[in-house]
Amino acid sequence: MECSVATHQNAQRQQAEQCLSKVTWRERFYRWRQLSRERYALRHLSDDMLKDIGISRDDVQRESHRPFWDDRGWRR
């Protein structure tokens, strides 16, 4: 009996992990819009603000010119 309960719990855990790993198009679209807005805002920060958060103007240029779909680290 104990073995079948453990097997059932493992199956439930695997199903939950699979659901979490799937990204819907709506989530992806929302993330792309968010990235676009963040990069736009980053581009318009003053040099003093960038200095406060420890980012150089070169880093900002590099980041803000990346396409909106380029999101390293986002779940795929």
Backbone as ProteinMPNN parsed JSONL, in Angstrom:
{"seq_chain_A": "MECSVATHQNAQRQQAEQCLSKVTWRERFYRWRQLSRERYALRHLSDDMLKDIGISRDDVQRESHRPFWDDRGWRR", "coords_chain_A": {"N_chain_A": [[0.832, -1.195, 0.0], [1.909, 1.224, 0.808], [3.825, 1.689, -1.133], [2.301, 2.153, -3.456], [1.087, 4.578, -2.83], [3.282, 6.298, -2.7], [4.104, 6.135, -5.354], [1.906, 7.295, -6.628], [2.063, 9.9, -5.558], [4.503, 10.73, -6.639], [3.817, 10.769, -9.365], [1.891, 12.809, -9.373], [3.499, 14.98, -8.629], [5.246, 15.124, -10.823], [3.42, 15.807, -12.847], [2.649, 18.358, -11.945], [5.088, 19.726, -12.148], [5.448, 19.667, -14.916], [3.309, 21.253, -15.758], [4.071, 23.709, -14.703], [6.329, 24.224, -16.198], [5.457, 24.845, -18.709], [4.854, 27.54, -20.865], [2.493, 29.862, -21.673], [1.264, 31.463, -24.669], [0.134, 33.894, -24.065], [1.404, 34.591, -21.638], [4.014, 34.775, -22.573], [3.778, 36.889, -24.455], [3.014, 38.964, -22.715], [5.356, 39.119, -21.191], [7.191, 39.92, -23.178], [6.184, 42.464, -23.801], [6.607, 43.698, -21.34], [9.431, 43.58, -21.181], [10.086, 45.246, -23.334], [9.06, 47.716, -22.437], [10.619, 48.053, -20.1], [13.213, 48.237, -21.157], [12.944, 50.523, -22.68], [12.48, 52.425, -20.656], [14.894, 52.221, -19.267], [16.66, 53.21, -21.151], [16.1, 55.908, -20.999], [16.974, 56.85, -18.557], [18.816, 59.054, -16.439], [22.372, 59.869, -16.347], [23.238, 60.085, -13.712], [21.32, 58.574, -12.338], [21.82, 56.062, -13.434], [24.375, 55.66, -12.482], [23.809, 55.427, -9.767], [22.531, 52.928, -9.654], [24.484, 51.338, -10.602], [25.079, 50.813, -13.306], [26.554, 51.115, -16.474], [26.565, 53.519, -19.197], [27.209, 52.282, -21.58], [26.424, 49.64, -21.054], [23.681, 50.043, -20.91], [23.103, 50.863, -23.535], [23.732, 48.515, -24.917], [21.883, 46.707, -23.775], [19.398, 47.965, -24.315], [19.195, 47.858, -27.056], [18.733, 45.282, -27.681], [16.542, 42.879, -29.145], [12.992, 42.646, -28.43], [12.174, 40.02, -27.977], [14.393, 38.734, -27.08], [15.286, 37.288, -24.345], [17.115, 36.355, -22.024], [17.259, 33.756, -19.681], [14.556, 33.559, -19.15], [11.747, 31.436, -18.666], [11.324, 28.73, -20.848]], "CA_chain_A": [[0.0, 0.0, 0.0], [2.781, 2.394, 0.928], [4.496, 1.854, -2.423], [1.373, 2.746, -4.419], [0.889, 5.975, -2.435], [4.485, 7.017, -3.126], [4.053, 6.197, -6.816], [0.876, 8.282, -6.954], [2.588, 11.225, -5.221], [5.512, 11.053, -7.652], [3.108, 11.09, -10.605], [1.287, 14.13, -9.182], [4.592, 15.957, -8.632], [5.713, 15.252, -12.204], [2.408, 16.565, -13.581], [2.74, 19.751, -11.508], [6.305, 20.296, -12.724], [5.211, 19.863, -16.344], [2.423, 22.413, -15.91], [4.831, 24.913, -14.407], [7.346, 24.471, -17.21], [4.817, 25.325, -19.933], [4.597, 28.976, -20.901], [1.478, 30.147, -22.678], [1.564, 32.609, -25.538], [-0.269, 35.115, -23.35], [2.489, 34.915, -20.708], [5.17, 35.192, -23.358], [3.47, 38.211, -24.983], [3.093, 39.892, -21.588], [6.777, 39.278, -20.854], [7.82, 40.71, -24.231], [5.767, 43.865, -23.6], [7.301, 44.161, -20.143], [10.83, 43.808, -21.554], [10.134, 46.418, -24.191], [8.88, 48.896, -21.578], [11.776, 48.191, -19.213], [14.361, 48.701, -21.943], [12.664, 51.918, -23.024], [12.705, 53.22, -19.438], [16.335, 52.183, -18.991], [17.29, 54.096, -22.122], [15.828, 57.3, -20.664], [17.493, 57.219, -17.236], [19.951, 59.984, -16.467], [23.652, 59.275, -15.974], [23.281, 59.988, -12.248], [20.5, 57.43, -11.932], [22.541, 54.849, -13.821], [25.49, 55.52, -11.537], [23.228, 54.955, -8.504], [22.215, 51.501, -9.713], [25.7, 50.626, -10.974], [25.065, 50.403, -14.711], [27.192, 52.11, -17.34], [25.812, 53.9, -20.39], [27.459, 51.232, -22.576], [25.545, 48.515, -20.712], [22.327, 50.451, -21.271], [22.999, 50.807, -24.991], [23.731, 47.108, -25.303], [20.626, 46.099, -23.346], [18.225, 48.574, -24.937], [19.143, 47.539, -28.477], [18.365, 43.878, -27.866], [15.131, 42.754, -29.541], [12.097, 42.359, -27.303], [12.048, 38.579, -27.743], [15.655, 38.229, -26.531], [15.129, 37.32, -22.89], [17.909, 35.289, -21.398], [16.838, 33.398, -18.33], [13.114, 33.378, -19.051], [11.334, 30.04, -18.858], [10.964, 28.412, -22.234]], "C_chain_A": [[0.869, 1.249, 0.0], [3.47, 2.712, -0.394], [3.57, 2.533, -3.435], [1.095, 4.213, -4.097], [2.089, 6.815, -2.888], [4.509, 7.174, -4.639], [3.05, 7.251, -7.269], [1.374, 9.701, -6.681], [3.655, 11.659, -6.214], [4.865, 11.458, -8.967], [2.482, 12.478, -10.515], [2.355, 15.222, -9.243], [5.104, 16.195, -10.056], [4.722, 16.039, -13.049], [2.476, 18.046, -13.222], [3.962, 20.43, -12.1], [6.132, 20.557, -14.215], [4.316, 21.066, -16.591], [3.177, 23.707, -15.667], [5.842, 25.239, -15.496], [6.757, 24.984, -18.516], [4.532, 26.814, -19.817], [3.587, 29.229, -22.009], [1.911, 31.337, -23.526], [1.189, 33.92, -24.87], [0.833, 35.554, -22.378], [3.714, 35.429, -21.455], [4.957, 36.602, -23.921], [3.567, 39.271, -23.888], [4.551, 40.174, -21.222], [7.49, 40.12, -21.897], [7.447, 42.187, -24.108], [6.495, 44.471, -22.408], [8.764, 44.462, -20.457], [10.983, 45.064, -22.399], [10.01, 47.701, -23.368], [10.078, 49.131, -20.665], [12.988, 48.736, -19.955], [14.179, 50.143, -22.381], [12.953, 52.824, -21.823], [14.187, 53.297, -19.102], [17.076, 53.16, -19.89], [17.159, 55.566, -21.735], [16.251, 57.707, -19.251], [18.684, 58.159, -17.392], [21.231, 59.255, -16.052], [23.782, 59.122, -14.459], [22.474, 58.786, -11.735], [21.195, 56.11, -12.268], [23.707, 54.591, -12.874], [24.992, 54.972, -10.197], [22.958, 53.449, -8.514], [23.381, 50.67, -10.242], [25.726, 50.097, -12.394], [25.69, 51.512, -15.55], [26.3, 52.417, -18.543], [26.015, 52.864, -21.508], [26.577, 50.011, -22.327], [24.103, 48.811, -21.128], [22.138, 50.371, -22.779], [22.91, 49.365, -25.477], [22.388, 46.459, -24.976], [19.429, 46.663, -24.115], [18.123, 48.284, -26.433], [18.88, 46.051, -28.743], [16.902, 43.816, -28.289], [14.266, 42.309, -28.36], [11.99, 40.87, -26.998], [13.316, 37.958, -27.154], [15.62, 38.38, -25.018], [15.876, 36.151, -22.291], [17.388, 35.024, -19.997], [15.35, 33.197, -18.175], [12.771, 31.925, -19.326], [10.93, 29.842, -20.316], [10.128, 27.176, -22.285]], "O_chain_A": [[0.597, 2.21, -0.72], [3.671, 3.879, -0.728], [4.013, 3.399, -4.19], [0.887, 5.012, -5.011], [1.916, 7.919, -3.403], [4.892, 8.226, -5.15], [3.324, 8.015, -8.194], [1.136, 10.606, -7.481], [3.71, 12.829, -6.593], [5.322, 12.399, -9.615], [2.536, 13.244, -11.478], [2.133, 16.273, -9.844], [5.363, 17.334, -10.444], [5.128, 16.852, -13.88], [2.371, 18.9, -14.103], [3.887, 21.587, -12.513], [6.62, 21.565, -14.726], [4.542, 21.821, -17.536], [2.943, 24.699, -16.357], [6.179, 26.406, -15.698], [7.491, 25.51, -19.352], [4.031, 27.285, -18.796], [3.811, 28.846, -23.158], [2.797, 32.105, -23.152], [1.844, 34.941, -25.08], [1.16, 36.739, -22.299], [4.364, 36.385, -21.032], [5.87, 37.425, -23.868], [4.132, 40.344, -24.101], [4.93, 41.318, -20.975], [8.318, 40.959, -21.542], [8.295, 43.061, -24.29], [6.943, 45.616, -22.459], [9.282, 45.497, -20.038], [11.908, 45.851, -22.194], [10.76, 48.654, -23.575], [10.505, 50.27, -20.475], [13.704, 49.595, -19.442], [15.146, 50.903, -22.448], [13.596, 53.865, -21.964], [14.674, 54.35, -18.691], [17.998, 53.849, -19.453], [18.007, 56.381, -22.099], [15.914, 58.801, -18.8], [19.452, 58.067, -18.35], [21.181, 58.166, -15.479], [24.363, 58.15, -13.976], [22.897, 58.082, -10.819], [21.161, 55.161, -11.484], [23.989, 53.449, -12.513], [25.663, 54.156, -9.566], [23.135, 52.776, -7.499], [23.287, 49.445, -10.323], [26.324, 49.054, -12.663], [25.394, 52.692, -15.363], [25.388, 51.653, -18.859], [25.099, 52.604, -22.288], [26.047, 49.417, -23.267], [23.399, 47.936, -21.634], [21.119, 49.865, -23.25], [22.102, 49.043, -26.348], [21.822, 45.744, -25.803], [18.543, 45.911, -24.52], [17.052, 48.454, -27.015], [18.814, 45.623, -29.895], [16.099, 44.63, -27.832], [14.749, 41.68, -27.418], [11.735, 40.501, -25.851], [13.315, 36.788, -26.773], [15.888, 39.454, -24.479], [15.309, 35.078, -22.082], [17.114, 35.948, -19.232], [14.914, 32.698, -17.138], [13.431, 31.264, -20.128], [10.278, 30.692, -20.92], [9.725, 26.747, -23.367]]}, "name": "protein", "num_of_chains": 1, "seq": "MECSVATHQNAQRQQAEQCLSKVTWRERFYRWRQLSRERYALRHLSDDMLKDIGISRDDVQRESHRPFWDDRGWRR"}
